[in-house]
Amino acid sequence: MTRLSTGQLDRAKREARRTLDALEPELRRGTAIVPVEPSCAAVFRDDMPELVPDHPAAPLAAHGTLTFAEALERLVPEWRPPPLRRAALVQVHCHQASVLGTAADERLMRAMELDYGVLDSGCCGLAGNFGFEKGHYDVSIACAERVMAPAIRAASDDVLVLADGFSCRTQIEHTTGRRALHLAEVVRMALQAAKHPPATRGGPEATDERKEVSPS
């Protein structure tokens, strides 16, 4: 993705071929590829077949690449996450929106009983290396300030902020001071909350524990 986003197509093709050469044995065994970064998942699912259409492993990679939520559905279909019951704001990565889709993510969030809202924000503004390049900062921040940053700053501290993309999380921290979470981290929160439920109402530690996993 780094090579593609900067127009280095020849180098991107070389790296794609080298990557597929290394992964081909696993792909032929049916091993899934589960990138935690949406842009990486988009490369395997969408770009590989176009970059190296003659490579026999390219269609295997496209078919075998799963997002985190998709992997849970396909690889452990009987598993259900424990409820977390928190409010959340979700910043969807551009590649997730345009290539991968969010249906599995939303099913997982509903299964955790998150009261979530997907921000109608479009790009966070960082866009990979774009926001780091000289002359782009003002545009980058303007994109963030259109919807995403004000909505997150206006949210109370107990509202979770979700963003699977590294660029999105970086931009959110830069513009709001909030640490956004990957969906996998939220699943871990749900598992930890189920293992250590809040103290019974009226108990000596009830107040502090309820704040940790309070319903939205």
HUJOWO-V352465 format. One line per field, one symbol per residue. phi: phi as a letter, one per 40 degrees, with the letter a starting at -180 (. if undefined). Layout:
BEGIN
phi=???
END
This chain:
BEGIN
phi=.dcccbgcccccccccccccdccddccccgccbbccbdcccccccbcdcccbcccccccccccccbcdcccccccbcccbcccbfbcabbbccdccccbcgbdcccccccccgccbbcccbgcchcfgcdcccdgbdccdccccccbdccccccccccccbbaccccccccccccbgcccbcdcccccdccccccbccccdgccbcccccccbccc
END
